[in-house]
Amino acid sequence: MKRTHVALWLVIVVLFVGCEGSLTQPDPFNPQEVELLDQSLAKEAVIVAKLASILPEGTVYTLPEDTTKVQTATGGEELPSGASVENLKGSFYKVHLYSEMKVGLDGLSTVTIDYPSEVQYLNAEDKWIKLSSSGTVSAKTVYVGVDGSGILTVNTLIDVEEADEGIGNTG
């Protein structure tokens, strides 16, 4: 009877270890294993904005993983946090703003914000102003709240980012 119990426990342990997979750690001297581990732990870029489907000629953007590579926008590109956009010909282009993001503008800029929902902007006096209806404003930064959205029309360089906690608070 004792041998049966021992054999049964041995089978259970072998099945448990077999089902759990390899218990070994990656070999630090094997670059392929370390690279795979690094990729699995990497944070995915959060999509914070989307370019309009129809853009004027000369609209370009850069992505955060390679800010030296300027890409020509064709329309509809989704932009991760850390991306930059501009129109090389000074033409106005539109960006759809998602929630919990901010747009850093190239200095104090005149922008139009349509369909704002939980949108605020930083004015020339460094005060946050809530925007309750569509309009054209002079802003340094545009902030979109948790459930917010809007469409930004601008002709200057913008940087799109995830919003930091506490930014854009007016109260």
Disulfide bonds with the S-S distance in Angstrom:
none
